[in-house]
Amino acid sequence: MEFKTEAQEASFQKMATWLTQLYGEQAVPRTDDFPGWTVDIGRRPVSIDVQAMGDNWACLDFYAWPLPKDVRLPQAAYRGMLETNGRYRVGSLNLQTSGAALWEHFVVDTGELTKELVGAMVRWMGADAADVGEELMRKFPPA
C-alpha cells in the first residue's frame, strides 16, 4: 500500500489500531491498494477511507450506501436529498456519477481525533444512512 504523505500513513495506522480495538474482525480492510476499511455492525455497512490532505493532515472519509447501489431515484428526489442534508449535522447525501446516492461525511485528522469519536462516527453514519435510505424509498419510490 502506498501513502502520499507521512500524515496519511500515521492516520491509517492509528485507524487500523482503533477499528480493530472497537470492532475486531468486523473491521475489514479494503481489498484494493487504497487505505481504508468497511465496518459492518448495523443496518448499513460503513466504509472509512484515509486520504492525504496537504502535507500534515489526513482526511477520513466515512460513507455508507443508503440504498442498494443499483437503485436510481427519480429526478424529483434530488430536491428531497438537498432538504434531507439540511436536517443532519453529520453526514450528507450526494449523487455519484453512476446515479447512486451516497451518505458521506469527512473528518480532518489533525492529530486530535479520539477512538471514541471514530466509533461514534461509524455508528452514526450507519444508522443515519439506513434512516435516510428508508425515507427516500418511502417518499420517492424508484421508477
N, CA, C and O atoms as a MOPAC input file, in Angstrom:
PM7 MOZYME 1SCF
protein

 N      0.84200 1    -1.16000 1     0.00000 1
 C      0.00000 1     0.00000 1     0.00000 1
 C      0.89300 1     1.23100 1     0.00000 1
 O      1.86400 1     1.31300 1     0.75300 1
 N      0.55100 1     2.17700 1    -0.85000 1
 C      1.34000 1     3.40200 1    -0.94800 1
 C      0.60900 1     4.54800 1    -0.26800 1
 O     -0.60700 1     4.69300 1    -0.39400 1
 N      1.37200 1     5.35900 1     0.45400 1
 C      0.83500 1     6.54000 1     1.10700 1
 C      1.45400 1     7.76700 1     0.46700 1
 O      2.63100 1     7.76100 1     0.10500 1
 N      0.65200 1     8.83100 1     0.32500 1
 C      1.15200 1    10.05900 1    -0.29100 1
 C      1.96100 1    10.90300 1     0.69200 1
 O      2.86500 1    11.63700 1     0.29200 1
 N      1.63000 1    10.79300 1     1.98400 1
 C      2.34200 1    11.57800 1     2.99600 1
 C      2.51400 1    10.74900 1     4.26300 1
 O      1.84300 1     9.73600 1     4.46200 1
 N      3.42200 1    11.19900 1     5.10500 1
 C      3.60100 1    10.54700 1     6.40200 1
 C      2.35500 1    10.71600 1     7.27200 1
 O      2.01000 1     9.82600 1     8.04900 1
 N      1.68300 1    11.86200 1     7.14000 1
 C      0.46200 1    12.09100 1     7.92300 1
 C     -0.63100 1    11.09300 1     7.54000 1
 O     -1.35300 1    10.60100 1     8.40700 1
 N     -0.75200 1    10.80000 1     6.27000 1
 C     -1.73600 1     9.80900 1     5.82600 1
 C     -1.39900 1     8.43100 1     6.39000 1
 O     -2.28200 1     7.72300 1     6.87400 1
 N     -0.14000 1     8.05600 1     6.33000 1
 C      0.27700 1     6.75800 1     6.85600 1
 C      0.04600 1     6.67300 1     8.37100 1
 O     -0.43000 1     5.65300 1     8.87000 1
 N      0.38400 1     7.74700 1     9.10000 1
 C      0.18800 1     7.74800 1    10.55600 1
 C     -1.29700 1     7.64400 1    10.90100 1
 O     -1.67000 1     6.93800 1    11.83800 1
 N     -2.13900 1     8.34200 1    10.15000 1
 C     -3.58200 1     8.27800 1    10.39400 1
 C     -4.10500 1     6.88000 1    10.08400 1
 O     -4.94200 1     6.35200 1    10.81700 1
 N     -3.61800 1     6.28500 1     9.00900 1
 C     -4.02600 1     4.92400 1     8.65400 1
 C     -3.66200 1     3.94000 1     9.76600 1
 O     -4.47700 1     3.09800 1    10.14300 1
 N     -2.44600 1     4.04500 1    10.28600 1
 C     -2.00700 1     3.12700 1    11.34300 1
 C     -2.85300 1     3.31300 1    12.61000 1
 O     -3.21900 1     2.34100 1    13.27000 1
 N     -3.15200 1     4.55700 1    12.93600 1
 C     -3.98600 1     4.84800 1    14.10300 1
 C     -5.38300 1     4.26000 1    13.91100 1
 O     -5.92500 1     3.63500 1    14.82300 1
 N     -5.97100 1     4.45900 1    12.72000 1
 C     -7.31300 1     3.91700 1    12.44600 1
 C     -7.30100 1     2.38900 1    12.47500 1
 O     -8.24800 1     1.76900 1    12.95900 1
 N     -6.23700 1     1.78300 1    11.96100 1
 C     -6.13400 1     0.31600 1    11.98400 1
 C     -6.19600 1    -0.19800 1    13.41700 1
 O     -6.89400 1    -1.16900 1    13.71000 1
 N     -5.46700 1     0.45700 1    14.29700 1
 C     -5.46900 1     0.05500 1    15.70800 1
 C     -6.84400 1     0.27100 1    16.32900 1
 O     -7.39600 1    -0.63400 1    16.95400 1
 N     -7.39200 1     1.46000 1    16.15800 1
 C     -8.66800 1     1.78300 1    16.78800 1
 C     -9.81700 1     0.93500 1    16.25800 1
 O    -10.62500 1     0.42900 1    17.03800 1
 N     -9.89700 1     0.77400 1    14.93600 1
 C    -11.00700 1    -0.00500 1    14.36800 1
 C    -10.92300 1    -1.46700 1    14.79400 1
 O    -11.94800 1    -2.10900 1    15.02500 1
 N     -9.71100 1    -1.99000 1    14.89900 1
 C     -9.54700 1    -3.35900 1    15.38800 1
 C     -9.96100 1    -3.46200 1    16.85000 1
 O    -10.62800 1    -4.42000 1    17.24000 1
 N     -9.57300 1    -2.48800 1    17.65600 1
 C     -9.97200 1    -2.49500 1    19.06600 1
 C    -11.48400 1    -2.35400 1    19.21800 1
 O    -12.08500 1    -3.00400 1    20.07300 1
 N    -12.09300 1    -1.51600 1    18.40300 1
 C    -13.53100 1    -1.26300 1    18.51700 1
 C    -14.38400 1    -2.37900 1    17.91900 1
 O    -15.41600 1    -2.74000 1    18.48500 1
 N    -13.96000 1    -2.92800 1    16.77900 1
 C    -14.83600 1    -3.82200 1    16.01300 1
 C    -14.23700 1    -5.17500 1    15.66800 1
 O    -14.91300 1    -6.00500 1    15.06000 1
 N    -13.00300 1    -5.41500 1    16.03400 1
 C    -12.38500 1    -6.71000 1    15.77000 1
 C    -12.45700 1    -7.09000 1    14.30200 1
 O    -12.10800 1    -6.29900 1    13.42500 1
 N    -12.91400 1    -8.30800 1    14.04400 1
 C    -12.96500 1    -8.82200 1    12.66500 1
 C    -14.05600 1    -8.17800 1    11.82800 1
 O    -14.11300 1    -8.39300 1    10.61700 1
 N    -14.92000 1    -7.39500 1    12.45100 1
 C    -15.95100 1    -6.68600 1    11.68400 1
 C    -15.38300 1    -5.48600 1    10.93600 1
 O    -16.05400 1    -4.93400 1    10.06500 1
 N    -14.17000 1    -5.07600 1    11.25500 1
 C    -13.46100 1    -4.03300 1    10.51700 1
 C    -12.60800 1    -4.73000 1     9.46100 1
 O    -11.55100 1    -5.28300 1     9.76700 1
 N    -13.07400 1    -4.69800 1     8.23300 1
 C    -12.44500 1    -5.44500 1     7.13800 1
 C    -11.66800 1    -4.47700 1     6.24300 1
 O    -12.25200 1    -3.54000 1     5.69800 1
 N    -10.35700 1    -4.69200 1     6.08600 1
 C     -9.57300 1    -3.81000 1     5.20700 1
 C    -10.06000 1    -3.89800 1     3.76000 1
 O    -10.56800 1    -4.93000 1     3.32100 1
 N     -9.89400 1    -2.80500 1     3.03900 1
 C    -10.22300 1    -2.80900 1     1.60700 1
 C     -9.35300 1    -3.84200 1     0.89800 1
 O     -8.23400 1    -4.12800 1     1.32400 1
 N     -9.87700 1    -4.38800 1    -0.17200 1
 C     -9.13900 1    -5.41700 1    -0.90900 1
 C     -8.27100 1    -4.83100 1    -2.01600 1
 O     -7.40200 1    -5.51900 1    -2.55200 1
 N     -8.49900 1    -3.56500 1    -2.36200 1
 C     -7.62200 1    -2.93600 1    -3.34700 1
 C     -6.44200 1    -2.30000 1    -2.59800 1
 O     -6.23900 1    -2.58400 1    -1.41800 1
 N     -5.69300 1    -1.47500 1    -3.24900 1
 C     -4.49100 1    -0.91700 1    -2.62900 1
 C     -4.73800 1     0.45000 1    -1.99700 1
 O     -3.79000 1     1.19600 1    -1.75400 1
 N     -6.01300 1     0.79000 1    -1.72400 1
 C     -6.33600 1     2.07900 1    -1.13100 1
 C     -6.50100 1     1.91800 1     0.37500 1
 O     -7.12900 1     0.95400 1     0.81200 1
 N     -5.96500 1     2.82000 1     1.17800 1
 C     -6.04500 1     2.68500 1     2.63200 1
 C     -7.45900 1     2.93700 1     3.16500 1
 O     -7.95200 1     4.06500 1     3.15000 1
 N     -8.09500 1     1.86800 1     3.63200 1
 C     -9.43200 1     2.01400 1     4.17600 1
 C    -10.00400 1     0.68800 1     4.64000 1
 O     -9.38600 1    -0.36600 1     4.49000 1
 N    -11.20900 1     0.76600 1     5.21200 1
 C    -11.90300 1    -0.40200 1     5.77000 1
 C    -13.39200 1    -0.28000 1     5.52100 1
 O    -13.89800 1     0.78000 1     5.15300 1
 N    -14.07700 1    -1.38300 1     5.72700 1
 C    -15.53300 1    -1.39600 1     5.84100 1
 C    -15.85800 1    -2.03800 1     7.18000 1
 O    -15.29400 1    -3.07000 1     7.54300 1
 N    -16.78400 1    -1.41000 1     7.91300 1
 C    -17.22700 1    -1.91600 1     9.20200 1
 C    -18.71500 1    -2.22100 1     9.08500 1
 O    -19.51500 1    -1.33200 1     8.79300 1
 N    -19.07900 1    -3.46700 1     9.31100 1
 C    -20.47700 1    -3.89100 1     9.16700 1
 C    -21.01600 1    -4.27500 1    10.53900 1
 O    -20.93500 1    -5.43100 1    10.95500 1
 N    -21.57700 1    -3.26900 1    11.24400 1
 C    -22.06500 1    -3.52500 1    12.59800 1
 C    -23.54200 1    -3.17500 1    12.77800 1
 O    -24.10400 1    -3.42200 1    13.84500 1
 N    -24.16700 1    -2.61400 1    11.77100 1
 C    -25.53700 1    -2.15200 1    11.95700 1
 C    -26.37500 1    -2.37800 1    10.72500 1
 O    -26.21700 1    -3.36400 1    10.00400 1
 N    -27.27500 1    -1.43300 1    10.50300 1
 C    -28.21500 1    -1.57300 1     9.39700 1
 C    -27.57300 1    -1.29000 1     8.04900 1
 O    -28.07400 1    -1.75600 1     7.02500 1
 N    -26.48600 1    -0.54400 1     8.02000 1
 C    -25.74900 1    -0.29500 1     6.78700 1
 C    -24.25700 1    -0.37700 1     7.08900 1
 O    -23.80200 1     0.19200 1     8.08100 1
 N    -23.48800 1    -1.07100 1     6.25800 1
 C    -22.02800 1    -1.06600 1     6.42900 1
 C    -21.48800 1     0.34500 1     6.20500 1
 O    -22.01100 1     1.09700 1     5.38300 1
 N    -20.44300 1     0.69300 1     6.94200 1
 C    -19.80100 1     1.99900 1     6.81600 1
 C    -18.37000 1     1.78400 1     6.35100 1
 O    -17.64200 1     0.95800 1     6.90100 1
 N    -17.98100 1     2.53200 1     5.33700 1
 C    -16.60000 1     2.49700 1     4.85900 1
 C    -15.86500 1     3.71400 1     5.38800 1
 O    -16.44400 1     4.79100 1     5.53200 1
 N    -14.58900 1     3.53300 1     5.67400 1
 C    -13.72800 1     4.61800 1     6.13500 1
 C    -12.46900 1     4.57900 1     5.28300 1
 O    -11.71400 1     3.60700 1     5.33100 1
 N    -12.24000 1     5.62500 1     4.50600 1
 C    -11.02300 1     5.74000 1     3.71100 1
 C    -10.14200 1     6.82600 1     4.31600 1
 O    -10.64200 1     7.82000 1     4.84300 1
 N     -8.83300 1     6.63000 1     4.23600 1
 C     -7.87600 1     7.60900 1     4.74500 1
 C     -7.16000 1     8.22900 1     3.55100 1
 O     -6.46200 1     7.54700 1     2.80000 1
 N     -7.34900 1     9.53600 1     3.39400 1
 C     -6.77500 1    10.24600 1     2.26000 1
 C     -5.78100 1    11.29200 1     2.75500 1
 O     -5.91900 1    11.82200 1     3.85800 1
 N     -4.79000 1    11.57800 1     1.93900 1
 C     -3.84800 1    12.65300 1     2.27400 1
 C     -4.55700 1    13.99000 1     2.13200 1
 O     -5.39000 1    14.17700 1     1.24500 1
 N     -4.21100 1    14.92100 1     3.02200 1
 C     -4.76300 1    16.28000 1     2.95200 1
 C     -3.62400 1    17.23300 1     3.26600 1
 O     -3.31000 1    17.48900 1     4.42900 1
 N     -3.02000 1    17.74600 1     2.23000 1
 C     -1.81700 1    18.55800 1     2.42200 1
 C     -0.68300 1    17.66700 1     2.90500 1
 O     -0.72900 1    16.44800 1     2.73800 1
 N      0.31600 1    18.26600 1     3.49500 1
 C      1.47000 1    17.50300 1     3.97500 1
 C      1.32700 1    17.03000 1     5.41100 1
 O      1.95500 1    16.04600 1     5.80100 1
 N      0.50900 1    17.71600 1     6.20500 1
 C      0.49400 1    17.47200 1     7.64600 1
 C     -0.76500 1    16.83500 1     8.19700 1
 O     -0.81700 1    16.50100 1     9.38100 1
 N     -1.76900 1    16.66200 1     7.37700 1
 C     -3.03200 1    16.12800 1     7.86100 1
 C     -3.49100 1    14.98200 1     6.97600 1
 O     -2.95600 1    14.74000 1     5.89400 1
 N     -4.49700 1    14.29200 1     7.47600 1
 C     -5.17700 1    13.27300 1     6.67600 1
 C     -6.66900 1    13.55100 1     6.76900 1
 O     -7.13600 1    14.21100 1     7.69800 1
 N     -7.39300 1    13.05000 1     5.81300 1
 C     -8.83700 1    13.21000 1     5.77600 1
 C     -9.46400 1    11.81900 1     5.86900 1
 O     -9.12600 1    10.91800 1     5.10100 1
 N    -10.37900 1    11.66100 1     6.82100 1
 C    -11.11400 1    10.40900 1     6.95300 1
 C    -12.45700 1    10.58100 1     6.26500 1
 O    -13.23700 1    11.46600 1     6.61900 1
 N    -12.71900 1     9.74800 1     5.29700 1
 C    -13.96800 1     9.78200 1     4.54600 1
 C    -14.83300 1     8.63100 1     5.05200 1
 O    -14.56500 1     7.46800 1     4.75000 1
 N    -15.86900 1     8.95700 1     5.82100 1
 C    -16.83400 1     7.97000 1     6.31400 1
 C    -17.99800 1     7.96400 1     5.32500 1
 O    -18.56000 1     9.02100 1     5.03900 1
 N    -18.37100 1     6.79700 1     4.79800 1
 C    -19.50100 1     6.78500 1     3.86800 1
 C    -20.24700 1     5.45600 1     3.92700 1
 O    -19.70600 1     4.41600 1     4.30300 1
 N    -21.51500 1     5.54500 1     3.53700 1
 C    -22.38600 1     4.37000 1     3.50700 1
 C    -23.38500 1     4.55900 1     2.37100 1
 O    -23.72200 1     5.68400 1     2.00300 1
 N    -23.84100 1     3.46000 1     1.83400 1
 C    -24.83000 1     3.48600 1     0.75500 1
 C    -26.21300 1     3.37400 1     1.38700 1
 O    -26.56200 1     2.31700 1     1.91300 1
 N    -27.01500 1     4.45200 1     1.34600 1
 C    -28.33500 1     4.39200 1     1.96800 1
 C    -29.31500 1     3.49600 1     1.21100 1
 O    -30.30300 1     3.02700 1     1.77600 1
 N    -29.03600 1     3.26800 1    -0.04600 1
 C    -29.86400 1     2.42300 1    -0.90500 1
 C    -28.95100 1     1.43300 1    -1.61800 1
 O    -27.74600 1     1.66700 1    -1.71700 1
 N    -29.50400 1     0.33600 1    -2.11500 1
 C    -28.66500 1    -0.53500 1    -2.94100 1
 C    -28.06200 1     0.26900 1    -4.10400 1
 O    -28.71800 1     1.15200 1    -4.65700 1
 N    -26.83400 1    -0.03600 1    -4.46500 1
 C    -26.11900 1     0.75600 1    -5.47000 1
 C    -26.81000 1     0.78000 1    -6.83200 1
 O    -26.57400 1     1.69200 1    -7.62500 1
 N    -27.65500 1    -0.20300 1    -7.11300 1
 C    -28.32400 1    -0.23400 1    -8.41100 1
 C    -29.65500 1     0.51600 1    -8.42100 1
 O    -30.29100 1     0.61500 1    -9.47100 1
 N    -30.09000 1     1.04400 1    -7.27900 1
 C    -31.34400 1     1.80100 1    -7.21200 1
 C    -31.08400 1     3.21600 1    -7.70100 1
 O    -30.16800 1     3.89400 1    -7.23600 1
 N    -31.91300 1     3.65200 1    -8.65400 1
 C    -31.83000 1     5.00900 1    -9.18100 1
 C    -33.12200 1     5.72700 1    -8.80700 1
 O    -34.22000 1     5.28200 1    -9.14200 1
 N    -32.97000 1     6.83000 1    -8.11600 1
 C    -34.13000 1     7.60100 1    -7.69600 1
 C    -34.61400 1     8.48400 1    -8.83400 1
 O    -33.82900 1     8.87500 1    -9.69800 1
 N    -35.90900 1     8.80200 1    -8.83900 1
 C    -36.39700 1     9.72800 1    -9.86100 1
 C    -35.83300 1    11.12100 1    -9.62900 1
 O    -35.42100 1    11.45500 1    -8.51800 1
 N    -35.81600 1    11.92200 1   -10.66900 1
 C    -35.24200 1    13.26500 1   -10.57500 1
 C    -35.94000 1    14.09600 1    -9.50100 1
 O    -35.31500 1    14.97400 1    -8.90600 1
 N    -37.20600 1    13.84100 1    -9.24500 1
 C    -37.94100 1    14.57500 1    -8.20800 1
 C    -37.30800 1    14.38600 1    -6.82400 1
 O    -37.52900 1    15.20600 1    -5.93300 1
 N    -36.54200 1    13.34100 1    -6.63800 1
 C    -35.91200 1    13.07000 1    -5.33700 1
 C    -34.73800 1    13.99700 1    -5.05200 1
 O    -34.34500 1    14.14600 1    -3.89500 1
 N    -34.17400 1    14.61800 1    -6.06900 1
 C    -32.95800 1    15.40800 1    -5.86300 1
 C    -33.18100 1    16.57200 1    -4.89800 1
 O    -32.34000 1    16.83600 1    -4.03900 1
 N    -34.30300 1    17.26300 1    -5.03700 1
 C    -34.60800 1    18.34900 1    -4.09200 1
 C    -34.78300 1    17.76900 1    -2.69100 1
 O    -34.30600 1    18.34800 1    -1.71500 1
 N    -35.45400 1    16.64400 1    -2.59000 1
 C    -35.62400 1    15.98300 1    -1.29400 1
 C    -34.29000 1    15.61500 1    -0.67000 1
 O    -34.13800 1    15.67200 1     0.55000 1
 N    -33.32500 1    15.23800 1    -1.49200 1
 C    -31.99000 1    14.91900 1    -0.97900 1
 C    -31.34400 1    16.16200 1    -0.37400 1
 O    -30.72600 1    16.08400 1     0.68700 1
 N    -31.48100 1    17.30500 1    -1.04000 1
 C    -30.91700 1    18.54700 1    -0.51200 1
 C    -31.61100 1    18.94800 1     0.79000 1
 O    -30.96100 1    19.40300 1     1.73100 1
 N    -32.91900 1    18.78000 1     0.83700 1
 C    -33.64900 1    19.10100 1     2.06600 1
 C    -33.23200 1    18.17100 1     3.20400 1
 O    -33.13900 1    18.59600 1     4.35500 1
 N    -32.98600 1    16.91800 1     2.88100 1
 C    -32.50100 1    15.96000 1     3.89000 1
 C    -31.16200 1    16.42300 1     4.45500 1
 O    -30.94200 1    16.35700 1     5.66400 1
 N    -30.27600 1    16.88800 1     3.59200 1
 C    -28.96700 1    17.37200 1     4.04900 1
 C    -29.11200 1    18.48500 1     5.08400 1
 O    -28.30300 1    18.58500 1     6.00700 1
 N    -30.11900 1    19.30500 1     4.93800 1
 C    -30.32800 1    20.41200 1     5.86100 1
 C    -30.76500 1    19.96700 1     7.25200 1
 O    -30.67500 1    20.74300 1     8.20300 1
 N    -31.23300 1    18.73900 1     7.38000 1
 C    -31.69500 1    18.24300 1     8.68400 1
 C    -30.61400 1    17.49600 1     9.45900 1
 O    -30.82900 1    17.14800 1    10.61900 1
 N    -29.47800 1    17.24700 1     8.85900 1
 C    -28.41900 1    16.47700 1     9.51500 1
 C    -27.15800 1    17.31900 1     9.66000 1
 O    -26.80000 1    18.06900 1     8.75200 1
 N    -26.48700 1    17.19800 1    10.79600 1
 C    -25.22000 1    17.88200 1    11.01600 1
 C    -24.04300 1    16.96100 1    10.71400 1
 O    -22.95000 1    17.43400 1    10.40300 1
 N    -24.25300 1    15.68100 1    10.80200 1
 C    -23.21700 1    14.69500 1    10.48200 1
 C    -23.74700 1    13.87000 1     9.31400 1
 O    -24.74900 1    13.16500 1     9.43500 1
 N    -23.06800 1    13.97200 1     8.20400 1
 C    -23.47500 1    13.22700 1     7.02300 1
 C    -24.27100 1    14.08300 1     6.06600 1
 O    -24.99600 1    14.99100 1     6.47200 1
 N    -24.12400 1    13.77800 1     4.77900 1
 C    -24.91700 1    14.43200 1     3.74200 1
 C    -25.00600 1    13.50100 1     2.54500 1
 O    -24.12900 1    12.67200 1     2.30300 1
 N    -26.08400 1    13.66400 1     1.81400 1
 C    -26.28700 1    12.87300 1     0.60700 1
 C    -25.57500 1    13.52600 1    -0.56200 1
 O    -25.52700 1    14.75100 1    -0.66700 1
 N    -25.03000 1    12.71300 1    -1.42600 1
 C    -24.57100 1    13.21700 1    -2.71100 1
 C    -24.89600 1    12.17500 1    -3.76400 1
 O    -25.12900 1    11.00600 1    -3.45500 1
 N    -24.90700 1    12.60700 1    -4.98300 1
 C    -25.25100 1    11.75400 1    -6.10500 1
 C    -23.97400 1    11.40800 1    -6.86600 1
 O    -23.29400 1    12.29500 1    -7.38200 1
 N    -23.65200 1    10.12600 1    -6.93400 1
 C    -22.45500 1     9.67100 1    -7.64800 1
 C    -22.68400 1     9.75700 1    -9.15800 1
 O    -23.82900 1     9.82900 1    -9.60400 1
 N    -21.61700 1     9.75100 1    -9.94100 1
 C    -21.76500 1     9.82500 1   -11.39400 1
 C    -22.56500 1     8.65100 1   -11.94400 1
 O    -23.15300 1     8.75000 1   -13.02100 1
 N    -22.59100 1     7.54000 1   -11.21000 1
 C    -23.36800 1     6.37600 1   -11.63000 1
 C    -24.86300 1     6.56300 1   -11.39100 1
 O    -25.67400 1     5.78300 1   -11.89000 1
 N    -25.23300 1     7.60200 1   -10.62300 1
 C    -26.62800 1     7.82500 1   -10.26900 1
 C    -26.99600 1     7.28200 1    -8.90300 1
 O    -28.12500 1     7.46300 1    -8.44800 1
 N    -26.06100 1     6.62000 1    -8.24500 1
 C    -26.32700 1     6.06400 1    -6.91900 1
 C    -26.21400 1     7.16500 1    -5.86300 1
 O    -25.40800 1     8.08600 1    -5.99600 1
 N    -27.03400 1     7.05700 1    -4.81100 1
 C    -26.97700 1     8.00300 1    -3.69400 1
 C    -25.95900 1     7.50700 1    -2.68100 1
 O    -25.88900 1     6.31100 1    -2.39600 1
 N    -25.16500 1     8.43200 1    -2.13500 1
 C    -24.14400 1     8.10300 1    -1.14200 1
 C    -24.32200 1     9.01900 1     0.06500 1
 O    -24.53700 1    10.22000 1    -0.09300 1
 N    -24.23300 1     8.45100 1     1.28100 1
 C    -24.27000 1     9.20500 1     2.53800 1
 C    -22.82900 1     9.33500 1     3.00100 1
 O    -22.15100 1     8.32200 1     3.17000 1
 N    -22.33900 1    10.56100 1     3.21200 1
 C    -20.90100 1    10.74800 1     3.40600 1
 C    -20.61600 1    11.88100 1     4.38800 1
 O    -21.37800 1    12.84100 1     4.49800 1
 N    -19.49900 1    11.74000 1     5.09800 1
 C    -19.02600 1    12.79800 1     5.99300 1
 C    -17.50400 1    12.70900 1     6.08400 1
 O    -16.94600 1    11.61900 1     6.21400 1
 N    -16.84500 1    13.85400 1     6.01400 1
 C    -15.39000 1    13.91900 1     6.11000 1
 C    -14.96900 1    14.47300 1     7.46300 1
 O    -15.60600 1    15.38300 1     7.99400 1
 N    -13.90000 1    13.92500 1     8.01500 1
 C    -13.31100 1    14.42100 1     9.25400 1
 C    -11.82000 1    14.60800 1     8.99900 1
 O    -11.14900 1    13.69200 1     8.52300 1
 N    -11.30800 1    15.77500 1     9.31100 1
 C     -9.87900 1    16.02800 1     9.14500 1
 C     -9.15000 1    15.51800 1    10.38600 1
 O     -9.48600 1    15.88000 1    11.51300 1
 N     -8.15700 1    14.68000 1    10.15700 1
 C     -7.33500 1    14.16200 1    11.25300 1
 C     -6.13300 1    15.06900 1    11.42000 1
 O     -5.14200 1    14.96000 1    10.69700 1
 N     -6.24000 1    15.96800 1    12.39200 1
 C     -5.14600 1    16.89100 1    12.69900 1
 C     -4.30700 1    16.37900 1    13.85900 1
 O     -3.41800 1    17.07400 1    14.35300 1
 N     -4.60100 1    15.13800 1    14.29600 1
 C     -3.89400 1    14.55500 1    15.41900 1
 C     -4.68700 1    14.61800 1    16.71000 1
 O     -4.23200 1    14.12800 1    17.74400 1
 N     -5.87800 1    15.22300 1    16.66100 1
 C     -6.67700 1    15.38700 1    17.87200 1
 C     -7.89100 1    14.45700 1    17.93200 1
 O     -8.68300 1    14.54900 1    18.87000 1
 N     -8.05000 1    13.58100 1    16.96700 1
 C     -9.16400 1    12.63400 1    16.98400 1
 C     -9.04000 1    11.67200 1    18.15300 1
 O     -7.94400 1    11.41800 1    18.65200 1
 N    -10.16800 1    11.14400 1    18.58100 1
 C    -10.15200 1    10.12200 1    19.62100 1
 C    -10.81100 1     8.85100 1    19.09400 1
 O    -11.60900 1     8.89300 1    18.15800 1
 N    -10.47100 1     7.74300 1    19.69900 1
 C    -11.07900 1     6.46900 1    19.33500 1
 C    -12.59600 1     6.52400 1    19.54600 1
 O    -13.35500 1     5.96500 1    18.75400 1
 N    -13.03300 1     7.19400 1    20.60900 1
 C    -14.44800 1     7.29000 1    20.91400 1
 C    -15.20100 1     8.03700 1    19.80900 1
 O    -16.30400 1     7.64300 1    19.43100 1
 N    -14.60500 1     9.11200 1    19.29600 1
 C    -15.24200 1     9.86200 1    18.21400 1
 C    -15.32800 1     9.01100 1    16.94500 1
 O    -16.35700 1     9.01600 1    16.26800 1
 N    -14.27700 1     8.29500 1    16.62400 1
 C    -14.29700 1     7.43300 1    15.44200 1
 C    -15.39000 1     6.37300 1    15.58500 1
 O    -16.12800 1     6.11500 1    14.63400 1
 N    -15.49900 1     5.76000 1    16.76100 1
 C    -16.55000 1     4.77500 1    16.99300 1
 C    -17.92900 1     5.37500 1    16.85800 1
 O    -18.81900 1     4.75600 1    16.27500 1
 N    -18.12500 1     6.58400 1    17.39300 1
 C    -19.41500 1     7.26200 1    17.27000 1
 C    -19.73200 1     7.57300 1    15.81100 1
 O    -20.87500 1     7.41300 1    15.38200 1
 N    -18.73500 1     8.01400 1    15.04500 1
 C    -18.95500 1     8.31500 1    13.62600 1
 C    -19.42200 1     7.07500 1    12.86300 1
 O    -20.33700 1     7.15600 1    12.04300 1
 N    -18.80100 1     5.94600 1    13.13000 1
 C    -19.20500 1     4.71000 1    12.45100 1
 C    -20.66500 1     4.39000 1    12.78200 1
 O    -21.45000 1     4.07200 1    11.88800 1
 N    -21.02300 1     4.47300 1    14.05100 1
 C    -22.40500 1     4.16700 1    14.45800 1
 C    -23.40100 1     5.16400 1    13.85500 1
 O    -24.43400 1     4.76300 1    13.31800 1
 N    -23.09000 1     6.46400 1    13.94600 1
 C    -23.98400 1     7.48400 1    13.39000 1
 C    -24.17300 1     7.30500 1    11.89200 1
 O    -25.29500 1     7.34200 1    11.38800 1
 N    -23.07100 1     7.11100 1    11.19000 1
 C    -23.16600 1     7.03200 1     9.72900 1
 C    -23.99600 1     5.82900 1     9.29300 1
 O    -24.81000 1     5.94000 1     8.37700 1
 N    -23.80000 1     4.69300 1     9.93200 1
 C    -24.57800 1     3.51100 1     9.56700 1
 C    -26.05700 1     3.67100 1     9.86400 1
 O    -26.90400 1     3.34100 1     9.03400 1
 N    -26.36600 1     4.17700 1    11.04800 1
 C    -27.76800 1     4.35100 1    11.43800 1
 C    -28.44300 1     5.42200 1    10.59000 1
 O    -29.56000 1     5.22000 1    10.11400 1
 N    -27.77600 1     6.56100 1    10.39600 1
 C    -28.38200 1     7.63500 1     9.61900 1
 C    -28.54400 1     7.25000 1     8.15600 1
 O    -29.54800 1     7.61000 1     7.54000 1
 N    -27.58700 1     6.53000 1     7.58300 1
 C    -27.71400 1     6.09500 1     6.19100 1
 C    -28.94600 1     5.20600 1     6.02400 1
 O    -29.66900 1     5.32300 1     5.03400 1
 N    -29.18300 1     4.32700 1     6.98100 1
 C    -30.35800 1     3.45600 1     6.91500 1
 C    -31.63600 1     4.27900 1     7.01200 1
 O    -32.56800 1     4.06900 1     6.23500 1
 N    -31.69000 1     5.21000 1     7.95500 1
 C    -32.88300 1     6.05500 1     8.10200 1
 C    -33.14500 1     6.87600 1     6.84300 1
 O    -34.28200 1     6.96100 1     6.37800 1
 N    -32.09800 1     7.47800 1     6.29600 1
 C    -32.22500 1     8.29900 1     5.09600 1
 C    -32.67100 1     7.44100 1     3.91100 1
 O    -33.53700 1     7.85200 1     3.13900 1
 N    -32.08900 1     6.26300 1     3.76600 1
 C    -32.47800 1     5.37600 1     2.67100 1
 C    -33.94300 1     4.97600 1     2.74800 1
 O    -34.64300 1     4.96500 1     1.73600 1
 N    -34.40500 1     4.64900 1     3.95000 1
 C    -35.81100 1     4.28200 1     4.12100 1
 C    -36.73000 1     5.45400 1     3.79900 1
 O    -37.78000 1     5.27000 1     3.18100 1
 N    -36.34200 1     6.65100 1     4.21200 1
 C    -37.14200 1     7.84000 1     3.91700 1
 C    -37.19700 1     8.09400 1     2.41500 1
 O    -38.26800 1     8.36500 1     1.87300 1
 N    -36.05300 1     8.01000 1     1.73700 1
 C    -36.03200 1     8.23200 1     0.29300 1
 C    -36.90200 1     7.22000 1    -0.44600 1
 O    -37.62700 1     7.58600 1    -1.37200 1
 N    -36.83600 1     5.97300 1    -0.05200 1
 C    -37.65500 1     4.93800 1    -0.72400 1
 C    -39.14400 1     5.17400 1    -0.47900 1
 O    -39.97000 1     4.92400 1    -1.35800 1
 N    -39.47900 1     5.64900 1     0.70200 1
 C    -40.88900 1     5.90500 1     1.03300 1
 C    -41.41100 1     7.10800 1     0.23900 1
 O    -42.51000 1     7.05200 1    -0.31300 1
 N    -40.63500 1     8.18800 1     0.17900 1
 C    -41.07700 1     9.41500 1    -0.47900 1
 C    -40.92700 1     9.38700 1    -1.99100 1
 O    -41.72800 1     9.97500 1    -2.71800 1
 N    -39.88900 1     8.69700 1    -2.45500 1
 C    -39.55800 1     8.71700 1    -3.88600 1
 C    -39.27300 1     7.31000 1    -4.39200 1
 O    -38.12300 1     6.98100 1    -4.68100 1
 N    -40.30000 1     6.47700 1    -4.50400 1
 C    -40.05200 1     5.10000 1    -4.96300 1
 C    -39.35700 1     5.11300 1    -6.33900 1
 O    -39.72400 1     5.89800 1    -7.21300 1
 N    -38.37200 1     4.25400 1    -6.51900 1
 C    -37.69500 1     4.20500 1    -7.82300 1
 C    -38.67400 1     3.86400 1    -8.94000 1
 O    -39.63600 1     3.12000 1    -8.74800 1
 N    -38.40200 1     4.42400 1   -10.09800 1
 C    -39.28200 1     4.19200 1   -11.25700 1
 C    -39.20200 1     2.75900 1   -11.74700 1
 O    -39.87600 1     2.39700 1   -12.71200 1

